[in-house]
Amino acid sequence: MKIRITPHAEEQIRNRKLTREHVIQVVSEPEQIVTVSAHRYFVQNRYEKGGKRYLLRVLVEEGGDERQVITVYPTSKVSKYWRGGE
């Protein structure tokens, strides 16, 4: 399935000093999927940076043969968003 990153998500990737490759990897191989609505969901993966744990959350909208990345953000509040405990 094709992955398209919206201009807003591209801006968030730049502003938050993330990489497109990391975002695409999370969309392609998520550790966890959290459903928002019929065609929208968050994919998320845990990672470490500077000895601290983070969660990269990517909001995806699926339609046809395409996954569209709506927004992306890292958070240190892993336990708030991770389902089923760490």
PyRosetta script that sets phi, psi and omega in degrees:
from pyrosetta import init, pose_from_sequence

init()
pose = pose_from_sequence("MKIRITPHAEEQIRNRKLTREHVIQVVSEPEQIVTVSAHRYFVQNRYEKGGKRYLLRVLVEEGGDERQVITVYPTSKVSKYWRGGE")
pose.set_psi(1, 137.2)
pose.set_omega(1, -178.8)
pose.set_phi(2, -71.8)
pose.set_psi(2, 140.4)
pose.set_omega(2, 176.8)
pose.set_phi(3, -111.8)
pose.set_psi(3, 123.5)
pose.set_omega(3, 178.2)
pose.set_phi(4, -118.7)
pose.set_psi(4, 132.3)
pose.set_omega(4, 179.9)
pose.set_phi(5, -103.2)
pose.set_psi(5, 122.4)
pose.set_omega(5, -178.3)
pose.set_phi(6, -69.2)
pose.set_psi(6, 159.5)
pose.set_omega(6, 176.7)
pose.set_phi(7, -56.6)
pose.set_psi(7, -38.6)
pose.set_omega(7, 178.0)
pose.set_phi(8, -61.3)
pose.set_psi(8, -46.1)
pose.set_omega(8, 179.8)
pose.set_phi(9, -64.5)
pose.set_psi(9, -38.7)
pose.set_omega(9, 176.4)
pose.set_phi(10, -58.7)
pose.set_psi(10, -43.1)
pose.set_omega(10, 178.9)
pose.set_phi(11, -63.7)
pose.set_psi(11, -42.1)
pose.set_omega(11, 178.8)
pose.set_phi(12, -64.7)
pose.set_psi(12, -37.9)
pose.set_omega(12, 177.5)
pose.set_phi(13, -60.8)
pose.set_psi(13, -46.2)
pose.set_omega(13, 178.9)
pose.set_phi(14, -65.1)
pose.set_psi(14, -50.4)
pose.set_omega(14, -176.4)
pose.set_phi(15, -61.5)
pose.set_psi(15, -32.8)
pose.set_omega(15, -176.1)
pose.set_phi(16, -97.9)
pose.set_psi(16, 8.6)
pose.set_omega(16, 177.0)
pose.set_phi(17, 54.5)
pose.set_psi(17, 44.4)
pose.set_omega(17, 175.2)
pose.set_phi(18, -99.4)
pose.set_psi(18, 177.8)
pose.set_omega(18, 174.2)
pose.set_phi(19, -118.9)
pose.set_psi(19, 148.6)
pose.set_omega(19, 176.1)
pose.set_phi(20, -59.1)
pose.set_psi(20, -38.7)
pose.set_omega(20, -177.8)
pose.set_phi(21, -60.6)
pose.set_psi(21, -41.7)
pose.set_omega(21, 179.5)
pose.set_phi(22, -64.8)
pose.set_psi(22, -43.5)
pose.set_omega(22, 180.0)
pose.set_phi(23, -63.1)
pose.set_psi(23, -46.6)
pose.set_omega(23, 179.8)
pose.set_phi(24, -63.0)
pose.set_psi(24, -37.7)
pose.set_omega(24, 178.3)
pose.set_phi(25, -63.3)
pose.set_psi(25, -41.8)
pose.set_omega(25, 179.6)
pose.set_phi(26, -65.6)
pose.set_psi(26, -41.4)
pose.set_omega(26, 179.3)
pose.set_phi(27, -66.1)
pose.set_psi(27, -39.8)
pose.set_omega(27, -177.2)
pose.set_phi(28, -76.1)
pose.set_psi(28, -35.6)
pose.set_omega(28, -175.5)
pose.set_phi(29, -135.8)
pose.set_psi(29, 67.2)
pose.set_omega(29, -177.9)
pose.set_phi(30, -72.4)
pose.set_psi(30, 144.2)
pose.set_omega(30, 171.6)
pose.set_phi(31, -74.9)
pose.set_psi(31, -32.4)
pose.set_omega(31, -175.3)
pose.set_phi(32, -149.1)
pose.set_psi(32, 145.7)
pose.set_omega(32, 176.9)
pose.set_phi(33, -122.8)
pose.set_psi(33, 129.8)
pose.set_omega(33, 179.1)
pose.set_phi(34, -120.1)
pose.set_psi(34, 112.3)
pose.set_omega(34, -176.6)
pose.set_phi(35, -72.2)
pose.set_psi(35, 134.0)
pose.set_omega(35, 176.6)
pose.set_phi(36, -104.3)
pose.set_psi(36, -48.3)
pose.set_omega(36, 177.2)
pose.set_phi(37, -153.1)
pose.set_psi(37, -171.8)
pose.set_omega(37, -175.0)
pose.set_phi(38, -53.1)
pose.set_psi(38, -40.5)
pose.set_omega(38, -175.5)
pose.set_phi(39, -119.7)
pose.set_psi(39, 4.5)
pose.set_omega(39, -180.0)
pose.set_phi(40, -121.3)
pose.set_psi(40, 138.8)
pose.set_omega(40, 179.0)
pose.set_phi(41, -158.5)
pose.set_psi(41, 156.4)
pose.set_omega(41, 172.7)
pose.set_phi(42, -95.1)
pose.set_psi(42, 137.0)
pose.set_omega(42, 166.5)
pose.set_phi(43, -109.8)
pose.set_psi(43, 142.5)
pose.set_omega(43, -176.1)
pose.set_phi(44, -148.7)
pose.set_psi(44, 145.3)
pose.set_omega(44, 177.6)
pose.set_phi(45, -134.6)
pose.set_psi(45, 145.8)
pose.set_omega(45, 175.1)
pose.set_phi(46, -88.3)
pose.set_psi(46, 150.1)
pose.set_omega(46, 175.5)
pose.set_phi(47, -157.4)
pose.set_psi(47, 166.2)
pose.set_omega(47, 178.7)
pose.set_phi(48, -116.1)
pose.set_psi(48, 144.1)
pose.set_omega(48, 176.5)
pose.set_phi(49, -148.2)
pose.set_psi(49, 123.8)
pose.set_omega(49, -179.5)
pose.set_phi(50, 60.7)
pose.set_psi(50, 32.2)
pose.set_omega(50, 179.2)
pose.set_phi(51, 77.7)
pose.set_psi(51, 8.0)
pose.set_omega(51, -179.0)
pose.set_phi(52, -117.5)
pose.set_psi(52, 145.3)
pose.set_omega(52, 179.5)
pose.set_phi(53, -86.8)
pose.set_psi(53, 138.3)
pose.set_omega(53, 178.1)
pose.set_phi(54, -134.4)
pose.set_psi(54, 166.2)
pose.set_omega(54, 174.5)
pose.set_phi(55, -126.7)
pose.set_psi(55, 127.5)
pose.set_omega(55, 174.6)
pose.set_phi(56, -98.2)
pose.set_psi(56, 117.3)
pose.set_omega(56, -179.1)
pose.set_phi(57, -107.2)
pose.set_psi(57, 132.0)
pose.set_omega(57, -179.5)
pose.set_phi(58, -127.8)
pose.set_psi(58, 120.4)
pose.set_omega(58, 177.1)
pose.set_phi(59, -86.7)
pose.set_psi(59, 123.8)
pose.set_omega(59, -175.6)
pose.set_phi(60, -120.4)
pose.set_psi(60, 139.6)
pose.set_omega(60, 171.6)
pose.set_phi(61, -117.3)
pose.set_psi(61, 126.5)
pose.set_omega(61, -177.1)
pose.set_phi(62, -105.2)
pose.set_psi(62, 135.9)
pose.set_omega(62, 177.8)
pose.set_phi(63, -159.2)
pose.set_psi(63, 130.4)
pose.set_omega(63, -179.5)
pose.set_phi(64, 61.4)
pose.set_psi(64, -126.1)
pose.set_omega(64, -179.6)
pose.set_phi(65, -106.4)
pose.set_psi(65, 28.5)
pose.set_omega(65, -173.9)
pose.set_phi(66, -133.8)
pose.set_psi(66, 140.4)
pose.set_omega(66, 168.8)
pose.set_phi(67, -107.7)
pose.set_psi(67, 122.2)
pose.set_omega(67, -178.2)
pose.set_phi(68, -106.6)
pose.set_psi(68, 122.9)
pose.set_omega(68, 178.1)
pose.set_phi(69, -81.8)
pose.set_psi(69, 116.4)
pose.set_omega(69, -176.7)
pose.set_phi(70, -86.2)
pose.set_psi(70, -49.8)
pose.set_omega(70, 177.2)
pose.set_phi(71, -154.0)
pose.set_psi(71, 166.0)
pose.set_omega(71, -177.5)
pose.set_phi(72, -149.2)
pose.set_psi(72, 139.5)
pose.set_omega(72, 175.4)
pose.set_phi(73, -157.5)
pose.set_psi(73, 144.7)
pose.set_omega(73, 172.8)
pose.set_phi(74, -89.7)
pose.set_psi(74, 152.2)
pose.set_omega(74, 175.7)
pose.set_phi(75, -144.5)
pose.set_psi(75, 145.5)
pose.set_omega(75, 175.4)
pose.set_phi(76, -89.3)
pose.set_psi(76, -5.2)
pose.set_omega(76, -179.1)
pose.set_phi(77, -87.9)
pose.set_psi(77, 60.9)
pose.set_omega(77, -175.7)
pose.set_phi(78, -58.2)
pose.set_psi(78, -46.9)
pose.set_omega(78, -176.0)
pose.set_phi(79, -65.8)
pose.set_psi(79, -24.3)
pose.set_omega(79, 178.5)
pose.set_phi(80, -68.5)
pose.set_psi(80, -38.5)
pose.set_omega(80, -172.9)
pose.set_phi(81, -104.4)
pose.set_psi(81, -21.0)
pose.set_omega(81, -177.3)
pose.set_phi(82, -76.7)
pose.set_psi(82, 129.6)
pose.set_omega(82, -179.0)
pose.set_phi(83, -91.6)
pose.set_psi(83, 132.7)
pose.set_omega(83, 175.2)
pose.set_phi(84, 89.0)
pose.set_psi(84, 18.7)
pose.set_omega(84, 178.8)
pose.set_phi(85, 78.4)
pose.set_psi(85, 163.6)
pose.set_omega(85, -179.7)
pose.set_phi(86, -87.8)
pose.dump_pdb("model.pdb")
